[in-house]
Amino acid sequence: MSNAIGEFSRYAHQYDNYNVIQVEVAKILVKQLASSEYKTLIDIGCGSGEVYKNVVKQDILFEHFIALDSSREMLGIHPSDQKITKICADFNSPQTFEKITLEQNSLLLSSSALQWSTNLEYTLFEISKKVSSVHFAIFTSNTFKTLHKTAQISSPIYSVEVLKDNIGKYYEATFRLKEYKLYFQTTKEMFNYIKKSGVSGGKQQLTYKQIKQLMKSYPFDYLEFEVLFVEARC
Ligand SMILES: C[S@@+](CC[C@H](N)C(=O)[O-])C[C@H]1O[C@@H](n2cnc3c(N)ncnc32)[C@H](O)[C@@H]1O
């Protein structure tokens, strides 16, 4: 099992979008693919198509691409093509996987989305019945680590240990852990990013007063992210 830890930094002001890290993660995920030819690729939590765009950019051949997301708006902005089937469905719901049939040599991809699985063990179990080869990148609870600590709240997403345990129940996996730092010029910019980026989980909403307090006591001019890249077979 590989456990390489990589780290890199970015400056948020160099980008005009709120998904700088996700864009990078999708690029790395696709770069790590072992083959350059697949029959069917399925991307769950496909969003606006970062995975698909990288697949095309990196000349990876496929006959069929299934783009699955629970958001109609996201699917609306995902690229369209004769080879693409868009499915609006929730990967937390049992009916979603009942509807999908995949050939044996299909590959399931997922980038920056599975941290939203409400029951990861169940989602992985359902996935493992459909496809034996998966490659995904998932944010861990060390994302916004110091922010959560400063606000004295626990992360709404899974820790590396829990992720590895659950994945190990259904798959033989190789893991790569990567840390990211995203720097901001002002605290205000940083907190706007948190609100809009969609990586922190919206369950534990802080009040306006708590956010103001947090902005005063947060010690860094950067945000922390941690992503587990998983290559797995069952
Ligand atoms: C942070 S975005 C990542 C999008 C894309 N994979 C990328 O790399 O840019 C997470 C995506 O997961 C989708 N998502 C969240 N929960 C989901 C669920 N339960 N079922 C299906 N899609 C979900 C969201 O709608 C969103 O498009």
The ligand as an SDF file (V2000), in Angstrom:
LIG
                    3D

 27 29  0  0  0  0  0  0  0  0999 V2000
  -17.4260   19.4970   -4.9140 C   0  0  0  0  0  0  0  0  0  0  0  0
  -18.4200   19.0140   -6.2630 S   0  0  0  0  0  0  0  0  0  0  0  0
  -17.2840   18.1180   -7.3050 C   0  0  0  0  0  0  0  0  0  0  0  0
  -17.7570   18.0570   -8.7270 C   0  0  0  0  0  0  0  0  0  0  0  0
  -16.8030   17.3870   -9.7220 C   0  0  0  0  0  0  0  0  0  0  0  0
  -16.6690   15.9720   -9.4810 N   0  0  0  0  0  0  0  0  0  0  0  0
  -15.4450   18.0600   -9.7310 C   0  0  0  0  0  0  0  0  0  0  0  0
  -14.4530   17.3620   -9.5050 O   0  0  0  0  0  0  0  0  0  0  0  0
  -15.3750   19.2760   -9.9820 O   0  0  0  0  0  0  0  0  0  0  0  0
  -19.4380   17.7290   -5.5790 C   0  0  0  0  0  0  0  0  0  0  0  0
  -20.5460   17.2560   -6.5080 C   0  0  0  0  0  0  0  0  0  0  0  0
  -21.1790   16.1260   -5.9010 O   0  0  0  0  0  0  0  0  0  0  0  0
  -22.5630   16.2290   -6.1000 C   0  0  0  0  0  0  0  0  0  0  0  0
  -23.2350   15.4690   -5.0380 N   0  0  0  0  0  0  0  0  0  0  0  0
  -23.2520   15.7600   -3.7090 C   0  0  0  0  0  0  0  0  0  0  0  0
  -23.9700   14.8450   -3.0480 N   0  0  0  0  0  0  0  0  0  0  0  0
  -24.4050   13.9470   -3.9770 C   0  0  0  0  0  0  0  0  0  0  0  0
  -25.1960   12.7740   -3.9050 C   0  0  0  0  0  0  0  0  0  0  0  0
  -25.6760   12.3470   -2.7410 N   0  0  0  0  0  0  0  0  0  0  0  0
  -25.4600   12.0890   -5.0460 N   0  0  0  0  0  0  0  0  0  0  0  0
  -24.9680   12.5290   -6.2380 C   0  0  0  0  0  0  0  0  0  0  0  0
  -24.2140   13.6450   -6.3710 N   0  0  0  0  0  0  0  0  0  0  0  0
  -23.9330   14.3350   -5.2570 C   0  0  0  0  0  0  0  0  0  0  0  0
  -22.8510   17.7300   -6.0600 C   0  0  0  0  0  0  0  0  0  0  0  0
  -24.0700   18.0580   -6.7070 O   0  0  0  0  0  0  0  0  0  0  0  0
  -21.6260   18.2860   -6.7760 C   0  0  0  0  0  0  0  0  0  0  0  0
  -21.8440   18.4020   -8.1560 O   0  0  0  0  0  0  0  0  0  0  0  0
  1  2  1  0
  2  3  1  0
  2 10  1  0
  3  4  1  0
  4  5  1  0
  5  6  1  0
  5  7  1  0
  7  8  2  0
  7  9  1  0
 10 11  1  0
 11 12  1  0
 11 26  1  0
 12 13  1  0
 13 14  1  0
 13 24  1  0
 14 15  1  0
 14 23  1  0
 15 16  2  0
 16 17  1  0
 17 18  1  0
 17 23  2  0
 18 19  1  0
 18 20  2  0
 20 21  1  0
 21 22  2  0
 22 23  1  0
 24 25  1  0
 24 26  1  0
 26 27  1  0
M  CHG  2   2   1   9  -1
M  END
$$$$
